[in-house]
Amino acid sequence: MDVTDRERYKRKLAAVHDIATSLQAGTSAESVYERTIEASREILEFDLSVIDIAADGVLRTVALSADTPERATAEMSIEKGLAGKSYRTGESLLIDDIQAHPEAEPQGPFRSGISVPIGDHGVFQAVAEQPGAFDESDLELAELLVSHAESALDRLEHEQQLERHNERLDQFASVVSHDLRNPLQVAQGRLDLAREECDSTHLDAVAQAHERVETLIDNLLTLAQTDSQINAPTAVTLADVLDSSWQAVEATEATLTSEIDKTIQADPNRLQQLLENLFRNAVEHGDEDVTIRIGPLPEGFYVEDDGPGIPEGEREDIWEDGYSGTEEGTGFGLAIVEQIVEGHGWNIRLTDGSDGGARFEITGVESATE
């Protein structure tokens, strides 16, 4: 490569890097395909290029340059041809003479080409009617361009999956909120009528069952909402949230002591839910007179109790939906805690408390300027 070629390569390299922003701004897979083909023509100076996407065991053309003949877009099995090989192996190919290659199945009078896999999505190919039309620098630039396209397609795929996931969560929350609460309200109304007609301990048991179902519904809704609804963090004084969280738990025999005077960046509503569930976990797993302490850490805070603690062999299981070490627990409290922590980008660790109970350390928390 002489000086002129090196300068040309540097210009193309810079232009390919610049195109990454445009590709990431794509709002659909189709726009990414078209922009990639456009860049291959304008920047890499490939006259004939095509993008094939894999689906149902075949490669189907989704974008091609204007000069590429239609016959070059025939659907092909991923088990055949150079495109199929490139897709299956995940390796790029540089072919000087397609007609002489034993695995090639050219769809036209093409003599040379390059084939670059687009991750799990498909394959980018450029061809020419002259042998030896591409060199290693062409392949390197094509691989760089395709890597940007792959990143953009991965992002779009993730966003689509997240959107579908959130739609399912919304549907689930609607079912839980209406289809379960309505019959529960009817049952509670019937219970009130039954109390007017007789006095039975069985009715107390029914009332307790209703309360447990109501708690389960609230926790399920919290799980569904927390997964996708962490609002923009604001400056929150932990002492203020502690008071409201503790009042919500209604543990009259338990004691909360605070050694923290800290302002952090958090979604205040979700932070309150986090603390409520940690407090409730301590009350449910400890004695009625359990003592709960909250204190500062260099990049966060801890919540610990003097209860029986959590056996080391069960510590990996406590974050699972439905896990509970007691009959009174719903099994969703710590799963909610973990989701809130992850939604904020924090970390949580369970260890032994200073008095033998459980200690939850939450770190990665950003302090706020008061």
N, C-alpha and C positions, 0 to 999 in steps of 0.2 A: 504494500500500500504506500503510494508516494504521498508527498505533502498535500497535493490537491485532494486526493482521495481521503486523507485523514481529516482535512478541514470539512469536507462534505459530510463525512461520517459524524463529526462533532456537531454539526448543525442539525443533522437528522436526529441525533441522540437527544439534543436539547429540545427539539420540537416534539419528540415522542413523550418526553417527560412532561412537557407543558400540556399535552393532550389529556393527561390523567385527570385533571380538574374537570374538563368537559365531559369525560366519560363518567366520572362520579356524580355529575349533575344530572345524568340521564334518569328519566322518570319511568322508563319502561325498558324491557329487554330489547325490544325492537330498536329503540333509539340508540342503545349501546352497539347493537350489531351494525347499524347504518353508519354510526360515527367511526367505528373501527375500520370498516371498508373504505370510508372516505379518507381516513388518515393513511391507510395503506397506499392509496393512490396519490394523495397530495404530498405526503411526507416521505414515504418509502419508495415512491415512484413505481409501484407494482400496477401494471395495467390490468392484469387478470387475477382477481382474488375472490374468494368465496368463504362464507361461514356456514358450516353444517352443524346442526344441533342433534344430539343423540336422544332418541325416545323410542321405546318399544323395540329395542334391538337394531334400530336402523339410524342412519345419519340422513337428516333432511335439511335441504338448503333453506336458510332463512334470510340471507342477504348476499348480494354479489355485486361486483363492479359492473358498470354500464357496458363494458366491452366483453364481458364474459358470456360466451354462447350458452343458450338455454340447455343444450345437450349436456353441458358440464354439471348440471344441477340434478341429475337423476338420483333418486333415492338409492342408498346402498347399505348393505348389511355392515354392522360394525366388525364383522368377522372377515371382511374382504377389503382389498385395496390398501393403498398407502394411508389414506385417511383413517380407515379402520385400525390399522396397525398403530398409528400415532395415538389414536384415542385409547386403545386397549393398553398400550405400554406406558402412556404418559410421557413419551419421548418425542422430541422434534426430529424431523427428517429433512435432509438436504440431498436432493436427487439431481444429478447432472444429466442423466438420460433416462427419462421415464419409460420410453419404449423398450429399453433393454433391461429394465428391472423386473425380476421374476414375480414380484408381488403386486406390481402395478396393474391397475385396470382402468386406463385412461379413457375419459369420455369425450375425447377429441384429439386433434393432432398436436398434443402437447409433448414437449421433449424434456423440459426441466421444471423443477418445482420445489417448494418447501411446504412442510406440513407441521403445524404447531398445535398441540392439544390445548384446549381452553378448560383446563381442569376437568371436572365431571360434566361440564356443559356440552362440549363438542370439539370441533376442530376448525382452525383457520388454515386455509391453503392459498398459496399464490403459485401460478403456473406461467410458463412462457412457451412459445412455439419454437424457440431456439435452444439447443443443448447448452448446458453450462451457463445459463443466464443469471444464476444466483451464486453468491459466495457466502463465506462465514459471517461477514459483517451484515449482510442482508438477513441472515437467519437470526443473529443476535438482536437486531433491531425489531424484527418481527416478534421474537419472543418477549421483548420488553413491552411492545404495544399490546400483545395478547395478555400479558400479565396484568396490565391496567384494566383491560376489558374484563378479565376474569374477576378481578376485585370488585368492579362495578356490578357485575352479574351476581356475585355472591351477596353483595349488600342488598340488591333488589330482592333476591330470593329470601333473605332473612327478614326483610321488611314485610314481604307478603305472608310469610309464615307467622310472623308476629301479629299481623292484622287478622289472619284467620283465627289465631289463638285467642285474641282479644274478643273477636265476635263470638266464639264459643263460650268464653267466660261471661260475656254479657247475657247470652241466652241462658246459661246456667244460673246466673244471679237472678234473672227474671223468674225462672221456674222456682227457685228456692224462696224468693221474696213473696211471690203471689200464690203459686200452686200449693206450697206447703203451709204458708202462714194462714191462708183463708180457712182451710179445714181445722187448723189448730185453734183459731179464734172461735169457730163453731163449737169445738170440744170444750173450750174454756167457758163459753156461755152456758152450755149444758151442765157443766160442773157447778156453776153458780146456782142454777136452778135446782140441781140435786141437793145442794147444801141447805136450801130452803125447805126441802121435804124431809131430810133426815140428817142425823149426825153420825158419821161413820169414819173410823180411821182409814178405811179404804179410800175415802175421798181425799184425804191428805196425801196418800201415796200417788193418786192420780194427779193432784196438783203439782207434786214434785216432779213427776214425769213430764208434765207440760212445761215446767220451768226448764228442765234439761233439754227438751226439744227446742225451746226458744233460744237457749244458749247455743245449741248446735247450729241453728239457723244463722244466728248472728256471727258465729265464727266462720261458717262457710262463706257468708257474704263478705266478711273481712278478707278471707283468703283470696276470693275472686277479685276483689277490688284492689287489694294491695299489690297483686301481681302486675298491674299495669297503671296504677294511679299513685305514684309518688310525685307530689307537687314540688314545684321549685323551692329549694331550701331557703329559709329565712333565718334571721338571728333569733334563737330561742334560748331563754334562760331556763336551765334545767330545774332550778328550784321551783319555778312557777308550774312547770309541767308535772313535777313530782306531786304537788298538792292535789291537783285534779285527778291524776292517775290513782293515787292512794284512796281518795274518796270513792272512786268508781269501784274499787275492789270490795269495800264494805267488810273488812276484816277487823271486827271490833276488839278481838283479843290479841291480835298480832301487833307488833311494834315496828315502825319504820324510823331509822335513824339516817340522817344525811350528813355527809362530810364534804359536800361538793358545792361550790359557788362558781359556776361556769356557764358561759354563754357559747352555744354551738350553732352551726349551720345545719338545719334539719327541717323536714316537713313537720310542723308541730302536732298535727292530728295523728300522723303515723307514729311519731315519737311517743305520744301518749299511749297509743295502742300497744307499742312495744313494751313500755314500762308496766302497763296494766297486766299484760300477759306474763311477764317475769314475776311480778308481785303475786299474781294469782297462782302461778306454778309453785312458788315457795309456800303459800298458804295451803294449797291442796296436798302437797307432799310432806309438809311438816306438821308439827303440833299446832293447836289453835293459838298458842302464845309464841309462835315463831318470831324471831327478830330478823328483820331484813335491813341490810346496810347498803347504801350507795355512796361511792367515793370516786375520786378522780384518778385517771391514768394519764401519762404524758400525751397520748393522742386519743383520748376518749374517756371512758368511765367504766366502772364495774358495778354489778348488783350481786350481792351474796347473802346467804341466809345461814342460820345455825341449825337447820334441819338435818335429816339423815343423809343428805347428799344423793348423788346418782352413781350407781356402780359403774366402774370403768368399762365393763363389758357392754353396757347399754348406752354409752355416750354417743356412739355413732347412730343409734336408732332414734334418739329423741327428736331429731329434726323431721322425721317422717310424719306425713299426715296420718292421724289416727292413733299415734303412739301415746299411751298414757300409763303411768305407773300406778294409778289409783282408779277405783271404780267411779269416783266423782268427776274425774277429769274428762274432757271431751276429746283429748288427743290432738287438738289443732293449735293450742296456744303457742308452743315453741316453733311449730311450722310457720305460724304467722310472724313470730319474732324474726326467724331466719329470712323470710321474704322481705320484711321491712329493712333489715340490715343490708341485704343484697341490693335492694332498690336504691339505697342511699350510697352504695359503693363502699360500705364499711365492712369490717370483719368481726366475727364473733368466735369466742373460744370458751369452752366449758372446762373448768378445773375445780380443784377442791377449795372450799372456803376456809378462812382462817380459823373458824370454829367447827370444822368438820362438815359443813353443809356444802351446797353447790355455789359456785362462783362463776358468773358469766362476765367475761371481759369483752367489751366492745371497743374496737380501735379503728384507726383510719378516719376518725371524726375531725372535721375541720372546725377550729375555734372561730368565733365571730368577734369582731371588734365591737365592744359595747359603746 
